[in-house]
Amino acid sequence: MEAAGASTALGRAHLSHLPQRPPVNLGFQDLTYTVTNGKVAKIILRGINGEFRSGQLTAILGPSGAGKSTLLNVLAGYKVNGASGIISTNGEQRNLRQFRKLSRYIMQEDLLQPLITVREAMIMAADLKLGSAIPKQRKAVIVEEIVQLLRLDKAWDTSSERLSGGERKRLSIALELLNNPPVIFLDEPTTGLDDVASSTCVSLLKRVARGGRTVVCSLHTPSARLFSVFDHVYVVADGRCAYQGTASGVVPFLNELQLPCPKTYNPADFVIEVSSGEYGSHVDRMVAAVDNGKCQRWRDYEVDDRYEEMEIEQLNTGGVQKHTYRYESTASTQFVVLLKRMLLQTVRNRDYLWLRVGLHLFLGVIIAMLFYRIGFDASKTIFNFGFCYACIIAMLYVPMMPILLAFPKEVQLIRREYFNRWYGLKPYYAALVISRTPATIFFSLIYLSIVYPLTSQPMEMSRILMFISVCILVALISESMGTAISSSLSVVNSVFMGPVLSVPLMLLAVYGMGSGDQPLPILWKLARYCSFMRYGLEGLVVAIYGPPRGDLICPDHVDYCEYKNPNYFIKLMGMSGVSFWVDIGMLFLMLVATHAAGYYLLRQRLSPNYAFRAIKVIGRFVKTKISLSH
Ligand SMILES: Nc1ncnc2c1ncn2[C@@H]1O[C@H](COP(=O)(O)OP(=O)(O)OP(=O)(O)O)[C@@H](O)[C@H]1O
């Protein structure tokens, strides 16, 4: 009853404020999808055919493992490698680049940005997806309409990680509906929803479809009532099409194949059970009867139109506005919205902030105790050099490790948003870098404010600033190096690769030091200059001991202090010709280079170019060869 009420309410509600979009019919012929794991190739989709029309709500049904999600992934362009066959839009061969701009994909996992409320998520998504051409008030009306329709108003001020499973799903849908895309794919949108919520959700999707959209969702086992709402049902069995037509055509279709559906049985359950082979092997007959999706006979079979009041409204009446499908918002708007979102998330992640404060305090106290008051002591100059090295290592690992752990998950989140064209990668990356920088500087300062005075380093403003700027630059480079590593790897691989790649940099930083100005082999010299830690270490030593520093104090109880003269020490370390500003310049260059590498790798992860795809194929080939040799 309640569900019916909800549907009627939806029937009356309208989405009139959504921007207008042209209709897109999506067809596919002989679609095959193969995955290769090592030596074994597995065919998941087997030459299937079909057409999903604009203005219709399509359900892809089938037993678990039949290939529903794979079909959606391939049609949405999310999986490209391994797919063959023809996919067309409005009768013409699909241009994937263009199609990606027209379609939105709501995946099975509800990948939502954490630590922001439903209100904030919707407003930020509206700013990103509707652009600045639409006034704020109209955006608010659009958001309001969608929130009401998806019954998210009660969760309006709830943070996304506290939402129930159903609310998360509805928020995922709401976010993608904002700019009314012509084609919407949804992977199991009703999973985790109760009957009322499922009914509301499907009814809304029907309304969206009625507005001239092509809405395709994969479903597990819809109730009989929900099943009847769909305009078009596409049954997948073992990677083939076992039925395509109207929901009301399923029972007559099965009757023709002498597979009568019991009167009290849900036709959706029955067709899935038959497709899974529960009543014997009838899949081949079903596939043959619909010619693996080519047969259109059941498409118009006695359309059950209880939703007659939802005649195709054609929200586009009055002509489809010319639309370029570029990003709706400008790069600067995207940058501002993303920066705001990232800063909000940073500030709200209190536990993590306190953890970082604690870690920097702890590390600061430990290092200060280990190197307590050695800065002016001429007998401990070598230890003080060790202190500089310890600072560089702290600035390497402490900012890098959290990125290695957290960024791979962030990549999953941005993958969805980037795939659905919320924003470009340049504004995202710029916002990422800018949002992280204040926190990195703040935490580095906490650490330095403990270690610098307690280790009795020179209290001259210029030297303090030099020391701080080198440490902060090293911390920022480490952070961007962490981003570059984790943008293309999983958490486990990132956490392995980060420290492993750091070790050679640490070794190169000190290689050849202590042998004075003796020339090193050219190869080693070049390699040494690739390590940003080398410039960092040189910068710190020069900041502390560089001219015009006078002699250090040799304690009374020590007979002879070899490194009393800082210039002698600098010479012994092979740093006599070193300029602090060259080191700072090189650190800046390396910061830019690591950011460029991070950006490039992230771009390749999100939309790999031919070179990267070729590398992947070669990688797979090598793996296959290795496994062959065992
Ligand atoms: N990369 C892969 N390597 C090997 N097998 C795969 C791969 N991707 C999918 N499969 C297999 O392809 C088949 C279809 O998977 P898919 O996720 O499309 O099924 P589904 O119909 O959506 O199932 P469910 O309803 O359980 O989500 C499954 O047997 C799955 O194990």
The ligand as a MOL file (V3000), in Angstrom:
LIG
                    3D

  0  0  0     0  0            999 V3000
M  V30 BEGIN CTAB
M  V30 COUNTS 31 33 0 0 0
M  V30 BEGIN ATOM
M  V30 1 N 38.1350 -10.2430 -14.6600 0
M  V30 2 C 37.5080 -11.4090 -14.5960 0
M  V30 3 N 38.1900 -12.5560 -14.5940 0
M  V30 4 C 37.5670 -13.7450 -14.5490 0
M  V30 5 N 36.2420 -13.8830 -14.4930 0
M  V30 6 C 35.5000 -12.7720 -14.4870 0
M  V30 7 C 36.0740 -11.4870 -14.5330 0
M  V30 8 N 35.0750 -10.5600 -14.5130 0
M  V30 9 C 33.9290 -11.2680 -14.4420 0
M  V30 10 N 34.1760 -12.5880 -14.4310 0
M  V30 11 C 33.2120 -13.6740 -14.3890 0
M  V30 12 O 32.2130 -13.3900 -15.3480 0
M  V30 13 C 30.9640 -13.8540 -14.9120 0
M  V30 14 C 29.9440 -12.7340 -15.0160 0
M  V30 15 O 30.2510 -11.7460 -14.0520 0
M  V30 16 P 29.2360 -10.5610 -13.7490 0
M  V30 17 O 29.7810 -9.7960 -12.6190 0
M  V30 18 O 28.9680 -9.8540 -15.0060 0
M  V30 19 O 27.9620 -11.3840 -13.3030 0
M  V30 20 P 26.5600 -10.8710 -12.8020 0
M  V30 21 O 25.5480 -11.4840 -13.6760 0
M  V30 22 O 26.5540 -9.3970 -12.6870 0
M  V30 23 O 26.5450 -11.5310 -11.3710 0
M  V30 24 P 25.9140 -11.0110 -9.9910 0
M  V30 25 O 24.4400 -10.9550 -10.2170 0
M  V30 26 O 26.2770 -12.0990 -9.0320 0
M  V30 27 O 26.5390 -9.7020 -9.6920 0
M  V30 28 C 31.1700 -14.3570 -13.4960 0
M  V30 29 O 31.2530 -15.7580 -13.5470 0
M  V30 30 C 32.4790 -13.7750 -13.0690 0
M  V30 31 O 33.1450 -14.6210 -12.1800 0
M  V30 END ATOM
M  V30 BEGIN BOND
M  V30 1 1 1 2
M  V30 2 1 2 3
M  V30 3 2 2 7
M  V30 4 2 3 4
M  V30 5 1 4 5
M  V30 6 2 5 6
M  V30 7 1 6 7
M  V30 8 1 6 10
M  V30 9 1 7 8
M  V30 10 2 8 9
M  V30 11 1 9 10
M  V30 12 1 10 11
M  V30 13 1 11 12
M  V30 14 1 11 30
M  V30 15 1 12 13
M  V30 16 1 13 14
M  V30 17 1 13 28
M  V30 18 1 14 15
M  V30 19 1 15 16
M  V30 20 2 16 17
M  V30 21 1 16 18
M  V30 22 1 16 19
M  V30 23 1 19 20
M  V30 24 2 20 21
M  V30 25 1 20 22
M  V30 26 1 20 23
M  V30 27 1 23 24
M  V30 28 2 24 25
M  V30 29 1 24 26
M  V30 30 1 24 27
M  V30 31 1 28 29
M  V30 32 1 28 30
M  V30 33 1 30 31
M  V30 END BOND
M  V30 END CTAB
M  END
